Amino acid sequence: MRPIDLTSGWNRAILALTFVAGAIGLALTIWLDRDLFLAVAAGGSTFLSWALARELDPDRQLSAIVAAVAGGVLALAGMPTALLPYAALLMSARLIAETTGRRPLPTDIGAMVILATVISFTPLGWVMGFGLAIAIYVDDRMADVHSRRALLGAIAGAVGASAVITLTDALPESLPVIRPLLAAIIGILTLTAWVREPVEPVSFVDSRNKRFLRKDRLHAARATAGLLIFVGGLVSGEAAGAVVAMAVVLGIALVSSEIERFGRRRRG
């Protein structure tokens, strides 16, 4: 995790949007008898969509705000949300893109192992939890110096996530009902994230670390996020709507990157 710099107008804007989404959700719960936790779902989806967009499209603040609005609107419209799996997806992208500018501490890895384990009581939670374990390993393999604690953390996260999904018997024995249109759209986004490299990043990894983001890491983060969203949607069955906001963020990041690519070509 990293603190939010309140001197940035963009950061203040997302906090305001999160509050507004939560307030609207609370009003709908009180006056229209909507879901009791709609305020939390709307606010959480707004903030997490913004945060994921900042990992997948770190050069452009506007696309993150657009993603935040989309995430909040989808939640308020009644689309299912899965905030803990969403948070695990965010952490997977952050690890691989290395946007914090520092290597994970033992406490960081321990916290991610716990997160990967405790969210794996649903099919989508298991996909994102197991994916977080994979992200720990991929991040370490892409680093200049490898760490045994990262390898052990990846193993512990994968085993913990698999143990929980097995003990809770939540993973369906047969392939659940698939929404063909949703699966096709997410599949196209995932394939695009794999084959289409992002433009060269111009952002620093962190305001305190004057080192540019790595293009290969950003590409890997997008590809991993796309794969996890796609598989999560396939195994979730009727609850696959929970990945829609995640897929929208990925789509916004890809479109934003193409707009930036076109702009750079025009500028010569």
C-alpha positions in Angstrom: 0.0 0.0 0.0 1.0 3.6 -0.4 -0.4 6.9 1.0 -2.6 9.2 -1.0 -1.1 12.6 -1.6 -3.8 15.0 -0.8 -2.0 17.9 -2.4 -2.9 16.4 -5.7 -6.3 17.6 -7.1 -6.7 14.3 -8.8 -6.4 12.4 -5.5 -8.9 14.8 -3.9 -11.2 14.2 -6.8 -11.2 10.4 -6.3 -11.9 10.7 -2.6 -14.8 13.0 -3.4 -16.1 10.6 -6.0 -15.8 7.7 -3.6 -17.8 9.7 -1.0 -20.5 10.7 -3.5 -20.9 7.1 -4.7 -21.2 5.8 -1.1 -23.7 8.6 -0.3 -25.9 7.8 -3.3 -25.8 4.1 -2.4 -26.8 4.9 1.2 -29.7 7.1 -0.1 -30.9 4.3 -2.4 -30.8 1.9 0.5 -32.8 4.1 2.7 -35.4 5.4 0.2 -35.6 2.6 -2.3 -34.9 -0.4 -0.1 -31.8 -1.4 -2.0 -29.1 -3.8 -0.7 -27.9 -2.9 2.8 -24.3 -2.8 1.7 -24.8 -0.8 -1.5 -23.0 2.2 -0.1 -19.9 0.1 0.6 -20.1 -1.7 -2.7 -20.5 1.6 -4.7 -17.7 3.5 -2.8 -15.4 0.5 -2.9 -15.9 -0.2 -6.6 -15.3 3.5 -7.4 -12.1 3.6 -5.5 -10.7 0.2 -6.6 -11.5 1.0 -10.2 -9.5 4.2 -10.0 -6.7 2.4 -8.2 -6.5 -0.4 -10.8 -6.5 2.1 -13.6 -3.6 3.9 -12.0 -1.7 0.6 -12.1 -2.6 -0.3 -15.7 -2.5 3.2 -17.2 -0.1 5.1 -14.9 0.6 8.0 -17.2 -3.0 9.3 -17.5 -5.0 10.5 -14.5 -8.1 11.2 -16.6 -8.6 7.6 -17.6 -8.5 6.6 -13.9 -11.2 9.1 -13.1 -13.3 7.7 -16.0 -12.7 4.2 -14.7 -13.8 5.3 -11.2 -17.0 6.8 -12.4 -17.7 3.6 -14.4 -17.1 1.4 -11.4 -19.4 3.4 -9.2 -22.2 3.6 -11.8 -22.0 -0.2 -12.4 -22.3 -0.8 -8.6 -25.2 1.6 -8.2 -27.0 0.1 -11.2 -27.0 -3.3 -9.4 -24.0 -5.0 -10.9 -22.5 -7.5 -8.5 -19.3 -6.5 -6.7 -16.5 -8.5 -5.1 -14.3 -6.0 -3.3 -11.8 -8.4 -1.7 -11.0 -10.2 -5.0 -10.9 -6.8 -6.7 -8.3 -5.7 -4.1 -6.3 -8.9 -4.8 -6.3 -8.1 -8.5 -5.2 -4.6 -7.8 -2.3 -5.9 -5.7 -1.3 -8.3 -8.4 -1.1 -5.5 -10.9 0.8 -3.3 -8.5 3.3 -5.9 -7.7 4.1 -6.8 -11.3 4.1 -3.2 -12.6 6.2 -2.2 -9.6 4.6 1.2 -9.3 5.5 1.7 -5.7 9.2 1.9 -6.5 10.5 -0.5 -3.9 10.7 -4.3 -3.4 8.2 -6.0 -1.2 9.1 -6.3 2.4 8.6 -9.6 4.3 5.5 -8.0 5.9 4.2 -7.1 2.5 4.5 -10.7 1.3 3.0 -12.0 4.5 0.0 -9.7 4.1 -0.5 -10.8 0.5 -0.4 -14.4 1.4 -3.1 -13.9 4.0 -5.2 -11.9 1.5 -4.8 -14.7 -1.1 -5.9 -17.2 1.4 -8.9 -15.6 3.1 -10.6 -14.5 -0.1 -10.6 -17.9 -1.6 -14.0 -19.1 -0.4 -15.6 -18.2 -3.7 -14.6 -19.3 -7.3 -13.7 -15.7 -8.2 -11.9 -15.2 -4.9 -9.8 -18.3 -5.5 -8.8 -17.1 -9.0 -7.7 -13.7 -7.7 -6.0 -15.3 -4.6 -4.1 -17.8 -6.7 -3.4 -15.1 -9.2 -1.9 -13.0 -6.4 0.4 -15.8 -5.5 1.5 -16.1 -9.1 2.1 -12.3 -9.2 4.4 -12.6 -6.2 6.5 -15.1 -8.2 6.4 -13.2 -11.5 7.4 -10.0 -9.7 10.4 -11.7 -8.2 11.5 -13.3 -11.5 11.4 -9.9 -13.2 13.5 -8.3 -10.4 17.3 -7.9 -10.7 17.9 -9.8 -7.5 15.7 -12.8 -6.6 14.4 -13.5 -3.1 13.8 -16.9 -1.5 11.1 -15.3 0.7 9.2 -14.3 -2.4 9.3 -17.9 -3.7 8.1 -19.2 -0.3 5.4 -16.5 -0.2 4.2 -17.5 -3.7 4.0 -21.2 -2.7 2.2 -20.3 0.6 -0.3 -18.1 -1.2 -1.1 -20.8 -3.8 -1.4 -23.5 -1.2 -3.5 -21.4 1.1 -5.9 -20.3 -1.6 -6.3 -23.8 -2.9 -6.8 -25.2 0.7 -9.6 -22.8 1.4 -11.4 -23.4 -1.9 -11.1 -27.1 -1.3 -12.3 -27.1 2.3 -15.2 -24.8 1.5 -16.1 -26.9 -1.5 -16.9 -23.7 -3.4 -15.3 -24.5 -6.7 -17.9 -26.1 -9.0 -17.3 -29.6 -10.1 -18.5 -28.9 -13.6 -18.1 -25.9 -15.8 -20.7 -23.3 -14.7 -23.0 -21.4 -17.0 -21.0 -19.1 -19.2 -22.2 -15.8 -20.5 -21.0 -16.0 -24.1 -21.1 -12.3 -24.9 -19.3 -11.3 -21.7 -16.7 -14.1 -22.1 -16.1 -13.0 -25.7 -15.6 -9.4 -24.8 -13.3 -10.1 -21.9 -11.4 -12.6 -24.1 -10.8 -10.0 -26.7 -9.6 -7.5 -24.1 -7.3 -10.2 -22.6 -5.8 -11.1 -26.0 -5.3 -7.4 -26.8 -3.5 -6.9 -23.5 -1.2 -9.8 -24.3 -0.3 -9.0 -27.9 -0.4 -5.1 -27.8 2.5 -3.5 -25.9 1.8 -0.3 -24.0 3.5 2.9 -25.1 6.8 3.7 -23.3 5.8 5.0 -19.8 6.8 8.5 -18.9 5.8 8.3 -15.3 8.2 7.7 -12.4 7.6 4.6 -10.3 6.9 6.9 -7.3 7.2 10.5 -6.5 10.0 9.7 -4.1 11.9 7.5 -6.6 13.0 9.2 -9.8 13.1 6.1 -11.9 10.8 5.5 -14.8 8.3 2.6 -15.0 9.4 -0.3 -17.0 7.5 -1.0 -20.2 7.9 -4.8 -19.9 6.5 -4.8 -16.3 3.5 -2.7 -17.3 2.8 -5.0 -20.2 3.1 -8.0 -17.9 0.7 -6.4 -15.4 -1.9 -5.8 -18.1 -1.6 -9.3 -19.4 -1.9 -10.9 -16.0 -4.8 -8.7 -15.1 -6.6 -9.7 -18.3 -6.0 -13.4 -17.8 -7.3 -13.3 -14.2 -10.4 -11.3 -15.1 -11.1 -13.8 -18.0 -10.7 -16.9 -15.9 -12.5 -15.3 -13.0 -15.5 -14.6 -15.2 -15.5 -18.1 -16.6 -15.6 -19.9 -13.2 -18.0 -17.5 -11.5 -21.1 -18.5 -13.4 -24.1 -16.4 -12.5 -21.8 -14.1 -10.4 -19.7 -13.3 -13.4 -21.0 -9.7 -13.3 -18.5 -9.0 -10.6 -15.7 -8.9 -13.1 -17.4 -6.4 -15.4 -16.0 -3.4 -13.6 -12.5 -4.9 -13.7 -12.9 -5.6 -17.4 -14.1 -2.0 -18.0 -10.9 -0.7 -16.3 -8.7 -2.9 -18.5 -10.5 -1.7 -21.6 -10.1 1.9 -20.6 -6.4 1.4 -20.0 -6.0 -0.2 -23.4 -8.0 2.5 -25.2 -6.1 5.2 -23.4 -2.8 3.7 -24.4 -3.8 3.6 -28.1 -4.9 7.2 -28.0 -1.6 8.1 -26.5 0.2 6.1 -29.2 -1.7 7.9 -31.9 -0.9 11.3 -30.3 2.8 10.6 -30.1 2.9 9.6 -33.8 1.1 12.8 -34.8 3.6 14.8 -32.7 6.4 13.1 -34.6 
